[in-house]
Amino acid sequence: MRVFYGMLGVFVFLSCTLSVRASDDYYTNLKKDANSGNALAQYKLGAMYLVVSGDYKKAFYWTNKSAIQGNSDAQNNLGLLYYYGQGVDKNIKKAGYWWGKAADAGNASAQNDLAMLYKNGLLKDARCG
């Protein structure tokens, strides 16, 4: 029985080590792709900084790069960053602008957030960048 638990411990240790190594490789490859201009990689990297590390400035940097290239999920997240003032000064007009771009691309979350701005009277013209 001791041998079983010993082997189980080794298995758990190796699994954790391999998992950390795989996530390091994923991050390295993602950053490489983002630096080469891949909009999806930029979006994912921005989301990682936003959710995993809470580094709002880096989240804004990468999300903005992806949004400019037309990624509607990044445009939606950029609207959120502007709305809450995370990694950037709070700016309802810019939040509306980016939610408008994402909404035009069919992003349902952005459509909902944009409608909320209008409903609450926080925005009159979302197209004023």
ZIVENLIN-V497026 format. One record per residue. N is the residue number from 1. RES is the residue in one letter. PSI is psi in radians with two decimals (NA if undefined). Layout:
BEGIN
n=N res=RES psi=PSI
n=N res=RES psi=PSI
END
This chain:
BEGIN
n=1 res=M psi=-0.66
n=2 res=R psi=-0.64
n=3 res=V psi=-0.72
n=4 res=F psi=-0.86
n=5 res=Y psi=-0.61
n=6 res=G psi=-0.79
n=7 res=M psi=-0.65
n=8 res=L psi=-0.74
n=9 res=G psi=-0.76
n=10 res=V psi=-0.74
n=11 res=F psi=-0.80
n=12 res=V psi=-0.77
n=13 res=F psi=-0.83
n=14 res=L psi=-0.67
n=15 res=S psi=-0.78
n=16 res=C psi=-0.74
n=17 res=T psi=-0.80
n=18 res=L psi=-0.64
n=19 res=S psi=-0.77
n=20 res=V psi=-0.75
n=21 res=R psi=-0.72
n=22 res=A psi=-0.70
n=23 res=S psi=-0.59
n=24 res=D psi=-0.75
n=25 res=D psi=-0.73
n=26 res=Y psi=-0.83
n=27 res=Y psi=-0.78
n=28 res=T psi=-0.82
n=29 res=N psi=-0.67
n=30 res=L psi=-0.77
n=31 res=K psi=-0.68
n=32 res=K psi=-0.81
n=33 res=D psi=-0.70
n=34 res=A psi=-0.74
n=35 res=N psi=-0.44
n=36 res=S psi=0.03
n=37 res=G psi=0.14
n=38 res=N psi=1.98
n=39 res=A psi=-0.67
n=40 res=L psi=-0.73
n=41 res=A psi=-0.67
n=42 res=Q psi=-0.75
n=43 res=Y psi=-0.84
n=44 res=K psi=-0.70
n=45 res=L psi=-0.73
n=46 res=G psi=-0.73
n=47 res=A psi=-0.66
n=48 res=M psi=-0.79
n=49 res=Y psi=-0.63
n=50 res=L psi=-0.87
n=51 res=V psi=-0.77
n=52 res=V psi=-0.91
n=53 res=S psi=-0.26
n=54 res=G psi=0.39
n=55 res=D psi=1.58
n=56 res=Y psi=-0.55
n=57 res=K psi=-0.79
n=58 res=K psi=-0.64
n=59 res=A psi=-0.78
n=60 res=F psi=-0.79
n=61 res=Y psi=-0.91
n=62 res=W psi=-0.63
n=63 res=T psi=-0.71
n=64 res=N psi=-0.77
n=65 res=K psi=-0.74
n=66 res=S psi=-0.72
n=67 res=A psi=-0.71
n=68 res=I psi=-0.55
n=69 res=Q psi=-0.03
n=70 res=G psi=0.13
n=71 res=N psi=1.98
n=72 res=S psi=-0.54
n=73 res=D psi=-0.69
n=74 res=A psi=-0.69
n=75 res=Q psi=-0.72
n=76 res=N psi=-0.83
n=77 res=N psi=-0.61
n=78 res=L psi=-0.68
n=79 res=G psi=-0.73
n=80 res=L psi=-0.74
n=81 res=L psi=-0.74
n=82 res=Y psi=-0.72
n=83 res=Y psi=-0.77
n=84 res=Y psi=-0.13
n=85 res=G psi=0.76
n=86 res=Q psi=1.97
n=87 res=G psi=-0.01
n=88 res=V psi=2.76
n=89 res=D psi=2.46
n=90 res=K psi=2.29
n=91 res=N psi=1.77
n=92 res=I psi=-0.66
n=93 res=K psi=-0.78
n=94 res=K psi=-0.61
n=95 res=A psi=-0.81
n=96 res=G psi=-0.68
n=97 res=Y psi=-0.88
n=98 res=W psi=-0.62
n=99 res=W psi=-0.59
n=100 res=G psi=-0.75
n=101 res=K psi=-0.80
n=102 res=A psi=-0.68
n=103 res=A psi=-0.71
n=104 res=D psi=-0.50
n=105 res=A psi=0.02
n=106 res=G psi=0.20
n=107 res=N psi=1.95
n=108 res=A psi=-0.66
n=109 res=S psi=-0.75
n=110 res=A psi=-0.68
n=111 res=Q psi=-0.74
n=112 res=N psi=-0.81
n=113 res=D psi=-0.69
n=114 res=L psi=-0.75
n=115 res=A psi=-0.66
n=116 res=M psi=-0.70
n=117 res=L psi=-0.79
n=118 res=Y psi=-0.79
n=119 res=K psi=-0.70
n=120 res=N psi=0.07
n=121 res=G psi=0.34
n=122 res=L psi=-0.24
n=123 res=L psi=2.37
n=124 res=K psi=-0.66
n=125 res=D psi=1.79
n=126 res=A psi=-0.27
n=127 res=R psi=0.04
n=128 res=C psi=1.69
n=129 res=G psi=NA
END
